[in-house]
Amino acid sequence: MLRRRSRFTSIIAICLFALSACSTNSSDSSGNSPQFSGPWAEEFQSAYDSTDSEFAKTILSDGEITEAEIKEAEQAMVSCLEEKGYTEVVFNPGGGMEVVVPPGMEDSEQGDVNACYDSSGYGPLWIYYEIRVNPNNEDWEPLVVQCLKDNNLVESSFTPSDLDRLYETGEIENHRDQEEWTKCETDPLGLG
């Protein structure tokens, strides 16, 4: 399920959603995969099936991710990146990550980050941030559109199709300097 968000900004912006799609696909061949339920069951199943990390599987297996668990995963990610020579690794409250890339490492940065996502178990836990801002897993675009309307940022006739058009044409960038617009894109229900 793709959600367009602009929550990741800075020196390096890393999209957890895209990374989860790039994770190694591995199924639990033993057939012992947990049975997930609730509004995020499909995403938990997908995250669980897409990782080889026993750490991530353990966290995902009960169908919830606690703040303590995500902090532990973040620390594992920081340790991995620091071992590779990256510095100033900072996690944003909304799920983004910033890291300073040392000179000469720019070409290997994305591969290193992907490797750390996989090895630390952090990558498949992206849904933690999604659940915080959309606990009932509602269709994202209508939530964003309603927030934009509620904040008088668009006309009352604005639709999810109009929002999609802004993304497709790149015109969305013309609005990202507005704090309220960005809040609607990243947390339309105001829960984060």
C-alpha positions in Angstrom: 0.0 0.0 0.0 1.7 3.2 -1.2 1.2 6.4 0.7 2.7 9.6 -0.5 4.2 11.6 2.3 6.8 14.2 2.7 7.8 13.5 6.2 11.5 12.8 5.5 13.7 15.8 4.9 17.3 16.8 5.4 20.8 15.7 4.3 19.5 12.3 3.3 15.8 11.5 3.1 15.0 7.9 3.4 11.6 6.5 2.6 10.8 3.5 4.7 7.9 2.5 2.5 10.1 2.2 -0.6 12.7 0.4 1.4 10.3 -2.1 2.8 9.4 -3.0 -0.8 13.1 -3.5 -1.5 13.6 -5.8 1.4 14.6 -9.4 0.7 11.5 -11.4 0.1 11.5 -14.5 2.3 8.6 -16.5 3.3 8.4 -18.5 6.4 8.7 -21.8 4.7 7.9 -23.8 7.8 4.3 -22.5 7.7 4.6 -21.1 11.2 3.8 -17.5 10.2 1.7 -15.7 12.8 -2.0 -15.0 12.0 -2.4 -11.2 12.1 -5.7 -9.5 12.7 -6.9 -5.9 12.8 -6.8 -3.0 10.4 -3.0 -3.4 9.8 -3.0 -7.2 9.5 -2.0 -7.2 5.8 0.9 -4.9 6.4 2.1 -6.9 9.4 2.0 -10.0 7.3 3.8 -8.4 4.4 6.5 -7.0 6.7 6.9 -10.3 8.5 7.2 -12.3 5.3 9.6 -9.8 3.7 12.3 -10.0 6.3 15.0 -12.5 7.3 15.6 -10.6 10.5 14.6 -12.7 13.5 14.7 -9.5 15.6 12.1 -8.0 13.3 10.0 -11.2 13.1 9.9 -11.4 16.9 8.7 -7.8 17.2 6.1 -8.2 14.4 4.8 -11.6 15.5 2.4 -10.2 18.1 0.8 -7.7 15.7 2.1 -4.6 17.4 5.2 -2.5 17.7 5.9 -0.7 20.9 7.9 2.5 21.4 10.6 0.6 23.2 10.9 -1.9 20.4 11.2 0.8 17.7 13.8 2.6 19.9 15.8 -0.7 20.1 15.6 -1.1 16.3 16.7 2.5 15.8 19.7 1.9 18.0 20.6 -1.2 16.0 20.3 0.9 12.8 22.5 3.7 14.3 25.2 1.1 15.3 25.2 -0.5 11.9 25.6 2.9 10.1 28.3 4.1 12.5 30.2 0.9 12.0 30.2 1.8 8.2 31.6 5.2 9.0 28.4 7.4 8.9 27.9 10.0 11.6 25.1 12.0 13.1 22.4 9.5 12.6 19.1 11.0 13.8 15.6 9.7 13.6 12.7 12.1 13.1 9.5 11.6 15.2 7.5 10.9 12.0 9.7 8.0 10.8 12.4 9.7 8.8 16.1 9.4 9.3 18.9 11.9 8.7 22.5 10.9 8.5 25.7 12.7 7.5 27.5 11.0 4.7 31.3 11.3 5.0 33.2 12.6 2.0 33.9 10.0 -0.6 31.1 7.7 0.6 28.3 9.2 -1.4 28.3 6.4 -4.0 27.9 3.7 -1.5 25.4 5.5 0.8 22.2 3.9 -0.5 23.6 0.4 -0.5 25.0 0.9 3.0 21.7 2.2 4.3 19.7 -0.7 2.7 22.1 -3.2 4.1 21.7 -1.7 7.6 17.9 -1.6 7.2 18.0 -5.4 6.5 20.7 -6.4 9.0 19.4 -4.3 11.9 15.8 -5.4 11.5 14.6 -1.8 11.3 13.4 -1.8 7.7 10.2 -4.0 8.1 9.1 -2.0 11.2 8.0 1.0 9.0 4.4 0.4 9.9 5.0 1.6 13.4 5.0 5.2 12.1 1.9 4.6 9.9 -0.1 3.1 12.8 0.7 6.2 15.0 -0.9 8.6 12.5 -3.6 6.3 11.0 -4.6 3.6 13.6 -7.6 2.4 11.7 -5.6 2.1 8.4 -8.1 4.4 6.6 -7.6 5.2 2.9 -4.9 7.9 3.1 -5.7 10.3 0.2 -9.2 11.2 1.5 -7.8 11.9 4.9 -5.2 14.2 3.5 -7.8 16.0 1.3 -10.1 16.5 4.2 -7.3 17.9 6.3 -6.4 20.3 3.5 -10.0 21.4 3.2 -10.3 21.8 7.0 -7.3 24.1 7.0 -8.5 26.1 4.0 -5.5 25.1 1.9 -7.6 23.9 -1.1 -11.0 24.6 -2.5 -14.0 22.6 -1.2 -14.2 20.9 -4.6 -10.6 19.4 -4.3 -10.6 15.6 -4.5 -8.2 12.7 -4.0 -7.8 12.7 -7.8 -6.6 16.3 -7.6 -4.1 15.4 -5.0 -2.9 12.5 -7.2 -2.5 15.0 -10.1 -0.3 17.2 -7.9 2.0 14.3 -7.1 2.1 13.1 -10.7 3.0 16.5 -12.1 5.4 17.4 -9.3 3.3 20.5 -8.4 3.1 19.1 -4.9 6.5 20.7 -4.3 4.9 24.1 -4.7 3.0 23.5 -1.4 5.6 21.9 0.8 6.8 25.2 2.2 3.5 25.6 3.9 3.7 24.0 7.4 -0.1 23.2 7.5 0.1 21.5 4.1 3.0 19.3 5.3 1.2 18.5 8.5 -1.8 17.3 6.4 0.4 15.2 4.2 2.1 13.5 7.1 -0.5 13.4 9.9 -3.9 14.4 8.6 -5.7 13.2 11.7 -3.4 15.2 14.0 -2.3 12.1 16.0 1.4 12.0 15.6 
